Amino acid sequence: FKPDFSSVESGDTVRLYLRVQNIGGEEAKDVVAKLSGIDIGANAWNLIKGSEEEEIGDLSPPNLRYGTEGESKEIYWELEAPSLPEGIENDYKPFVRVYYRYKTTATKIITVLNRDELRRLSMEGKSLSSQPTKYSDGPLKVDVITGKYVTAPPDRDPSFPITIHIENVGDGVISSRQGGWYYSENEDYEVKLTIEMPDGLSLEPDCSQYEYGEKVKLWEGKTADITCDVDITRVPDISEDKTIKIT
């Protein structure tokens, strides 16, 4: 974001240029650039071209397979400087807030094994290691926290807890869009959480709403933790790796 001139006189025109690029791992949708930091209207800056909120559209992410960069778009605003009394200088510091809808996809592999199989591995001195949660690049980090593995007695269907940790690790602030983008620091804004369970696992009823997507508030727009119990509906004969998907 930059102007074509750093200094202008009253009545002069100046252009403010903005280039926006998607460097994340998912598509950025409904991108909007909102010009801020200066007053526009009577006795202020006159907006000749563009609007205070410019719709940019959708931006595709980088393609790792083909080595291409994320999609970028350029826009500009043209403004007329306000009239000031002779001999008076003012410093103006315009800036742009860029709003967009974004999705983070995370996967967690959990090993479910029969208790007899665990006993056999222990007798042979073997151990199991847990795999980290994988999530797409973007402003939200998603982690699925549980044990290294889950054991299931062969004679009953057990359950185990998982905690889903959501954290805003980007430089921006989660915002609300209700008839236009709304910005405020330290608000408990919401994100939509969907949990997809593989065959053989299911969420217990108190968390079943997340199967279809449910809004979750992030404390001061930063973090949220959701704990759910998961039922093992089919006990493996030996062991199976199960993938839980979060969006």
Disulfide bonds with the S-S distance in Angstrom:
Cys207-Cys228 2.18
